[in-house]
Amino acid sequence: MSKRKAPADNLNSQFCDMLHDLAEYEKNVARNIFKSKAYRKASTILSQHPVRITSGNEAKKLPGIGAAIAKKIDEIITTGKLEKLEKIKADDSTTAIQLLTQVSGIGPAAAKKFLDQGVNTLEDLKSNEGLLNHHQKLGLKYFSEFEERIPREEMSKHKTQIKMLVEELDKQYTATICGSFRRGAVSSGDIDVLITHPLYTSNCKEKKKKTTKLKDIVDHLEEKLYITDTLSHGESKFMGVSKLADVSSHRRLDIRLIPFDQYYCGLLYFTGSDVFNQNMRSLAVEKGFTLNEYSIRMLGTTGVPGEPLEVTCEKDVFDIIGKNYVEPSDRNL
């Protein structure tokens, strides 16, 4: 099972997994981002539904699930499969692209290029490593490990390790693992960390200073053997590989260094879920604000956003738009 599919304890995992596969097909092969997002949204909604769906009509009562997806759910219930997916799986080129794009660093365009060069399988990739860039080589090297779900117990160990190592540098650093882990998921696909510091703000104009701060963090995590490989390293974002001393598997790690004055909007955004974020943005617009991962701003009469409003915690954002605070564990929409 791909790490992005629904965990096995999900009562609607059969529907979620098939919708996930359709979403991946639309994104990587058909290049229809609208359909891909629709399937992914429906999969997310179903994964959080507390009871097993028994019909398409029942599914249609849930937000984000229309007649077309409801019909597919009926087909799955009746036959145990989807004819569209069966045709997709029977197409060798489609299957190859789907497989290749599971390798970290290989997107749809790169997968199609590899396919045109006769590279169809992971073994083909291994035999043609000269065609791969640094990121893709590491994606291939750790393919099986990256595909594993990370148990919550292990994620908690990563949380403790990251917090300890970052605070060794400076106790004023704040580090939070976001995504499904913060929402209470029993397993995660990767480790997505947000870090901030009171002295690092959006008004800091010295790019060198910004880079040095993230570089200091990454260097320290490497020295302590927590970070094992670098995929990419920018001014405010690091993508790489991490490993705990008592765990055999390597894990995908993303670190974002966020300005202190933007941290809580970023925390809200990167915690998710995607559907919850969409709902928050829509409500903000209804109330005369614009909300994104950086800030919340009041919209003027001309529709032009004003200056960022002060946000000192996540609850401030909810208060501004007149919504009761929602705990991260209740944001799994």
C-alpha positions, 0 to 999 in steps of 0.5 A, spaced: 500 500 500 502 506 498 503 511 504 498 516 501 493 511 501 488 510 507 490 506 513 488 499 514 483 501 520 479 505 516 472 502 515 472 505 508 479 504 506 476 500 500 473 506 497 478 511 499 484 506 496 480 506 489 479 513 489 486 515 491 488 511 485 484 515 480 486 521 483 493 519 482 492 517 475 488 523 473 494 527 476 500 523 473 497 520 467 491 524 465 494 531 467 487 533 470 488 536 476 481 538 477 479 531 477 485 529 481 483 534 487 476 531 487 477 524 488 482 526 493 477 530 497 472 525 496 477 520 499 479 524 505 472 525 507 470 518 506 476 516 510 474 520 516 467 517 516 466 513 522 461 508 519 462 503 513 458 507 507 453 502 504 451 505 498 452 511 493 446 515 496 449 514 503 455 517 500 452 523 497 450 526 503 457 527 505 460 534 503 465 533 496 461 527 494 457 528 488 453 523 483 459 521 479 463 518 485 457 516 488 456 511 482 463 509 483 462 507 490 455 503 488 460 499 483 465 498 488 460 495 493 456 491 487 462 488 484 468 489 488 472 493 483 472 499 478 472 498 471 475 504 469 481 502 474 481 495 471 482 498 464 488 503 467 491 497 470 491 493 464 495 499 460 502 498 461 504 505 459 499 508 465 502 502 470 509 504 468 508 512 469 504 510 476 510 506 479 515 511 477 511 517 480 511 513 486 519 514 487 520 521 490 523 526 485 520 523 479 514 527 477 509 526 471 513 529 466 520 526 468 516 519 468 514 520 461 521 522 459 523 515 462 518 511 459 520 514 452 527 512 454 525 505 455 525 505 463 519 502 465 520 499 472 524 500 478 529 495 476 530 499 469 531 505 474 537 502 477 540 499 471 540 507 468 542 511 474 546 515 470 539 518 468 537 520 475 538 526 478 541 526 486 533 527 489 531 521 484 537 517 486 535 517 493 528 516 492 530 510 488 535 508 494 529 509 499 523 507 495 521 501 500 522 505 506 519 511 504 512 507 502 511 505 509 507 508 513 510 511 520 506 509 526 504 514 531 509 511 536 515 512 532 512 519 530 512 521 537 519 519 538 521 523 532 517 529 535 522 528 541 528 528 538 527 534 533 525 538 539 531 536 543 536 537 538 533 544 535 533 546 543 540 544 543 542 550 539 537 555 542 531 554 547 527 559 543 526 555 537 519 552 536 519 546 532 512 542 531 510 536 527 504 538 523 500 534 518 496 528 520 500 527 526 498 533 529 491 531 527 492 525 531 493 520 526 495 513 527 500 513 522 503 518 517 506 518 510 512 523 512 515 528 517 513 535 516 516 540 521 515 547 522 520 551 526 520 558 528 524 563 532 522 570 535 528 573 532 526 571 525 521 575 522 518 577 515 521 584 516 528 580 516 531 583 510 538 579 510 537 573 506 544 570 508 542 571 515 535 567 513 539 561 510 544 561 516 539 560 521 536 554 517 543 551 515 545 551 522 539 547 524 540 542 518 548 542 520 546 540 527 541 535 525 546 532 521 552 532 526 547 528 531 546 523 525 539 524 525 539 527 518 542 522 513 541 525 506 539 532 503 534 532 497 534 539 497 536 545 501 533 552 500 533 559 504 527 557 508 525 549 506 529 543 507 527 536 504 531 530 506 532 524 509 532 522 517 533 516 521 532 514 529 537 510 532 533 505 534 529 504 528 531 501 521 527 505 516 529 511 513 523 517 513 522 523 508 523 529 512 521 536 510 523 542 515 520 549 514 523 555 517 517 560 518 518 567 520 515 568 527 510 573 525 507 568 520 508 562 524 501 561 527 498 562 520 503 557 517 501 552 523 494 552 521 495 551 514 500 545 514 496 542 520 490 541 515 486 537 513 486 540 505 478 540 506 478 544 513 483 549 510 478 550 504 473 551 509 477 556 513 479 560 507 472 560 504 469 563 511 474 568 512 472 571 505 465 571 507 467 575 513 471 580 509 478 577 510 483 573 506 487 567 509 493 563 507 499 560 510 502 567 511 497 571 514 490 573 515 488 580 512 482 584 512 479 586 505 478 593 503 472 595 499 476 594 493 478 587 494 485 589 496 488 586 502 490 590 507 496 589 512 497 582 516 493 582 522 497 580 528 496 573 530 499 570 536 496 563 536 492 559 532 485 561 536 487 568 534 485 566 526 478 563 529 477 569 533 478 574 527 473 570 522 468 569 528 469 561 528 469 557 535 476 554 535 477 547 533 482 542 536 487 539 531 484 532 532 477 535 530 480 538 523 480 531 519 474 533 514 
